[in-house]
Amino acid sequence: VIGYLLNDKSFKNYGKILKMSGRVVSDFTSIDGYGITYINMGIMGILSIIFVILLGGTINGPVVGGILTIVGFAAFGKHPKNTIPIFIGVFIGGIVNIWDLNSTAVIISGLFGTTLAPIAGAHGPIVGILAGFIHSFVVMNVGVLHGGMNLYNNGFAGGIVAGVLVPLVDAFKKGE
């Protein structure tokens, strides 16, 4: 509501935000102003909560942390167009895997998996879905590598996925 009021009671320039990939530097406040940035932050918060509800999850501490992380980074690159593919990929990964979709581990792998949003923004929704799908598998199995310190699990897994997937996608694009 505050964003809407600050943005002259409109969604003007929201399309401009949606066209950005989310790669650095995507500081929406300096590019488009505070009003439309607050609108994007609100929309991303609502989408994150919808993701949790659709998976039948519980709103608990780690989930709230994931939602707030998305809201915060909605001022610096995340928007519906580059995060929804990640959510879809994690959802599909949860369906084909042994973990319950409504478990906190799967839910936060989707929320924190949006660290891969710039991949979806730069390479399209299909690659974004693939990134989310792969992330769901990596994040649930990578804890063994760092002694179960799950605080860093999603960031570490996201780095592995990005480090492998982006060069492959780039190689295939060059071969076209």
ROBAKE-105109 format. One record per residue (C-alpha): residue number from 1; residue in three letters; chain; x, y, z. Coordinates in Angstrom, 3 decimals, m for minus. Example, Ala and Ser with C-alpha at 12.3 -4.5 7.8 and 13.67 -1.06 7.14 Angstrom:
// residues 2
ATOM  pos  code  unit        c1        c2        c3
ATOM    1   ALA     A    12.300    m4.500     7.800
ATOM    2   SER     A    13.670    m1.060     7.140
END
This chain:
// residues 176
ATOM  pos  code  unit        c1        c2        c3
ATOM    1   VAL     A     0.000     0.000     0.000
ATOM    2   ILE     A     2.827     2.391     0.868
ATOM    3   GLY     A     4.542     1.549    m2.425
ATOM    4   TYR     A     1.336     2.180    m4.334
ATOM    5   LEU     A     0.926     5.568    m2.685
ATOM    6   LEU     A     4.583     6.508    m3.235
ATOM    7   ASN     A     4.313     5.459    m6.884
ATOM    8   ASP     A     1.535     7.978    m7.620
ATOM    9   LYS     A    m1.182     5.386    m6.954
ATOM   10   SER     A    m0.080     3.253    m9.892
ATOM   11   PHE     A     1.964     0.251   m10.953
ATOM   12   LYS     A     3.907     2.438   m13.400
ATOM   13   ASN     A     7.352     0.968   m14.224
ATOM   14   TYR     A     6.533    m2.489   m12.841
ATOM   15   GLY     A     6.931    m3.903   m16.339
ATOM   16   LYS     A    10.438    m2.444   m16.361
ATOM   17   ILE     A    11.296    m4.384   m13.204
ATOM   18   LEU     A     9.881    m7.605   m14.676
ATOM   19   LYS     A    12.128    m7.225   m17.737
ATOM   20   MET     A    15.284    m7.183   m15.627
ATOM   21   SER     A    17.144   m10.472   m15.226
ATOM   22   GLY     A    18.010    m9.973   m11.565
ATOM   23   ARG     A    21.732   m10.222   m12.213
ATOM   24   VAL     A    23.997    m7.765   m10.446
ATOM   25   VAL     A    23.478    m4.803   m10.327
ATOM   26   SER     A    19.685    m4.831   m10.115
ATOM   27   ASP     A    19.101    m2.306    m7.359
ATOM   28   PHE     A    15.449    m1.482    m8.009
ATOM   29   THR     A    15.425     1.461    m5.592
ATOM   30   SER     A    18.136     3.332    m7.486
ATOM   31   ILE     A    16.826     2.302   m10.915
ATOM   32   ASP     A    13.065     2.813   m10.480
ATOM   33   GLY     A    12.511     4.405    m7.065
ATOM   34   TYR     A    11.114     3.321    m3.743
ATOM   35   GLY     A     7.423     3.174    m4.637
ATOM   36   ILE     A     7.569     0.474    m7.283
ATOM   37   THR     A    10.261    m1.356    m5.295
ATOM   38   TYR     A     7.940    m1.551    m2.275
ATOM   39   ILE     A     5.187    m2.849    m4.549
ATOM   40   ASN     A     7.513    m5.586    m5.811
ATOM   41   MET     A     8.517    m6.432    m2.252
ATOM   42   GLY     A     4.868    m6.795    m1.259
ATOM   43   ILE     A     4.039    m8.941    m4.286
ATOM   44   MET     A     7.025   m11.187    m3.614
ATOM   45   GLY     A     6.000   m11.582     0.026
ATOM   46   ILE     A     2.507   m12.614    m1.023
ATOM   47   LEU     A     3.856   m15.034    m3.659
ATOM   48   SER     A     6.179   m16.592    m1.092
ATOM   49   ILE     A     3.322   m17.124     1.350
ATOM   50   ILE     A     1.191   m18.608    m1.455
ATOM   51   PHE     A     4.044   m21.029    m2.250
ATOM   52   VAL     A     4.109   m22.178     1.387
ATOM   53   ILE     A     0.314   m22.565     1.489
ATOM   54   LEU     A     0.152   m24.456    m1.836
ATOM   55   LEU     A     2.693   m26.964    m0.549
ATOM   56   GLY     A     0.748   m27.329     2.698
ATOM   57   GLY     A     3.636   m26.059     4.775
ATOM   58   THR     A     3.728   m24.558     8.215
ATOM   59   ILE     A     4.698   m20.953     8.783
ATOM   60   ASN     A     7.502   m21.406    11.309
ATOM   61   GLY     A    10.803   m19.660    12.051
ATOM   62   PRO     A    12.866   m20.949     9.109
ATOM   63   VAL     A     9.978   m20.380     6.697
ATOM   64   VAL     A     9.458   m16.809     7.909
ATOM   65   GLY     A    13.207   m16.293     7.488
ATOM   66   GLY     A    12.946   m17.504     3.895
ATOM   67   ILE     A     9.964   m15.268     3.177
ATOM   68   LEU     A    11.712   m12.225     4.647
ATOM   69   THR     A    14.831   m13.009     2.638
ATOM   70   ILE     A    12.792   m12.996    m0.559
ATOM   71   VAL     A    11.060    m9.757     0.441
ATOM   72   GLY     A    14.412    m8.125     1.152
ATOM   73   PHE     A    15.978    m9.245    m2.108
ATOM   74   ALA     A    12.874    m8.142    m4.010
ATOM   75   ALA     A    14.543    m4.736    m3.799
ATOM   76   PHE     A    17.668    m6.127    m5.441
ATOM   77   GLY     A    16.763    m8.427    m8.320
ATOM   78   LYS     A    13.969   m10.818    m7.384
ATOM   79   HIS     A    10.565   m10.492    m8.985
ATOM   80   PRO     A     7.768   m12.900    m9.958
ATOM   81   LYS     A     9.097   m13.571   m13.444
ATOM   82   ASN     A    12.460   m14.874   m12.221
ATOM   83   THR     A    11.358   m16.604    m9.007
ATOM   84   ILE     A     8.206   m18.489   m10.009
ATOM   85   PRO     A    10.226   m20.834   m12.283
ATOM   86   ILE     A    12.443   m21.707    m9.300
ATOM   87   PHE     A     9.353   m22.432    m7.182
ATOM   88   ILE     A     7.968   m24.672    m9.951
ATOM   89   GLY     A    11.266   m26.549   m10.272
ATOM   90   VAL     A    11.480   m27.190    m6.534
ATOM   91   PHE     A     7.835   m28.298    m6.530
ATOM   92   ILE     A     8.485   m30.791    m9.359
ATOM   93   GLY     A    11.632   m31.986    m7.579
ATOM   94   GLY     A     9.587   m32.531    m4.431
ATOM   95   ILE     A     7.002   m34.562    m6.320
ATOM   96   VAL     A     9.532   m36.980    m7.814
ATOM   97   ASN     A    11.607   m37.268    m4.650
ATOM   98   ILE     A    11.125   m39.096    m1.344
ATOM   99   TRP     A    10.546   m35.969     0.779
ATOM  100   ASP     A     7.128   m34.685     1.750
ATOM  101   LEU     A     6.183   m31.528    m0.138
ATOM  102   ASN     A     4.874   m29.955     3.054
ATOM  103   SER     A     8.078   m30.518     5.022
ATOM  104   THR     A     9.947   m27.435     6.193
ATOM  105   ALA     A    13.084   m28.678     4.409
ATOM  106   VAL     A    11.349   m28.723     1.005
ATOM  107   ILE     A     9.607   m25.398     1.635
ATOM  108   ILE     A    12.799   m23.572     2.593
ATOM  109   SER     A    14.656   m25.180    m0.305
ATOM  110   GLY     A    12.108   m23.429    m2.523
ATOM  111   LEU     A    12.271   m20.127    m0.677
ATOM  112   PHE     A    16.053   m19.952    m0.363
ATOM  113   GLY     A    16.423   m21.605    m3.768
ATOM  114   THR     A    15.328   m18.311    m5.263
ATOM  115   THR     A    18.995   m17.421    m4.937
ATOM  116   LEU     A    18.981   m18.904    m8.459
ATOM  117   ALA     A    16.458   m16.330    m9.724
ATOM  118   PRO     A    19.066   m14.520   m11.851
ATOM  119   ILE     A    19.540   m17.744   m13.828
ATOM  120   ALA     A    15.829   m17.817   m14.647
ATOM  121   GLY     A    15.930   m14.116   m15.446
ATOM  122   ALA     A    18.930   m14.387   m17.755
ATOM  123   HIS     A    18.232   m17.747   m19.424
ATOM  124   GLY     A    14.443   m18.059   m19.331
ATOM  125   PRO     A    11.799   m19.924   m17.378
ATOM  126   ILE     A    12.665   m23.440   m18.624
ATOM  127   VAL     A    16.257   m23.109   m17.399
ATOM  128   GLY     A    14.857   m21.578   m14.191
ATOM  129   ILE     A    12.605   m24.585   m13.639
ATOM  130   LEU     A    15.572   m26.866   m14.290
ATOM  131   ALA     A    17.675   m24.873   m11.800
ATOM  132   GLY     A    14.974   m25.193    m9.119
ATOM  133   PHE     A    14.562   m28.895    m9.866
ATOM  134   ILE     A    18.288   m29.592    m9.554
ATOM  135   HIS     A    18.528   m27.359    m6.480
ATOM  136   SER     A    15.890   m29.418    m4.687
ATOM  137   PHE     A    18.018   m32.542    m5.088
ATOM  138   VAL     A    21.349   m30.925    m4.249
ATOM  139   VAL     A    20.115   m29.070    m1.165
ATOM  140   MET     A    18.633   m32.202     0.354
ATOM  141   ASN     A    21.860   m34.148    m0.064
ATOM  142   VAL     A    24.688   m31.658     0.338
ATOM  143   GLY     A    24.514   m31.357     4.136
ATOM  144   VAL     A    26.868   m34.316     4.468
ATOM  145   LEU     A    29.631   m32.279     2.797
ATOM  146   HIS     A    29.693   m29.630     5.506
ATOM  147   GLY     A    28.829   m31.632     8.580
ATOM  148   GLY     A    25.127   m30.812     8.638
ATOM  149   MET     A    25.532   m27.076     9.182
ATOM  150   ASN     A    22.179   m26.386     7.549
ATOM  151   LEU     A    22.346   m22.634     7.989
ATOM  152   TYR     A    24.491   m22.507     4.851
ATOM  153   ASN     A    22.936   m25.455     3.050
ATOM  154   ASN     A    20.830   m23.582     0.481
ATOM  155   GLY     A    23.490   m21.029    m0.394
ATOM  156   PHE     A    26.093   m23.744    m0.818
ATOM  157   ALA     A    23.719   m25.852    m2.922
ATOM  158   GLY     A    22.718   m22.805    m4.988
ATOM  159   GLY     A    26.379   m22.103    m5.688
ATOM  160   ILE     A    26.935   m25.684    m6.831
ATOM  161   VAL     A    23.877   m25.583    m9.103
ATOM  162   ALA     A    24.815   m22.215   m10.604
ATOM  163   GLY     A    28.468   m23.229   m10.992
ATOM  164   VAL     A    27.506   m26.296   m13.017
ATOM  165   LEU     A    24.330   m25.206   m14.795
ATOM  166   VAL     A    25.299   m21.753   m16.113
ATOM  167   PRO     A    28.413   m22.904   m18.016
ATOM  168   LEU     A    26.416   m25.792   m19.517
ATOM  169   VAL     A    23.599   m23.502   m20.628
ATOM  170   ASP     A    26.106   m21.012   m22.035
ATOM  171   ALA     A    27.887   m23.805   m23.936
ATOM  172   PHE     A    24.643   m25.025   m25.467
ATOM  173   LYS     A    23.612   m21.481   m26.430
ATOM  174   LYS     A    26.944   m20.931   m28.206
ATOM  175   GLY     A    26.386   m24.163   m30.135
ATOM  176   GLU     A    23.070   m22.952   m31.576
END
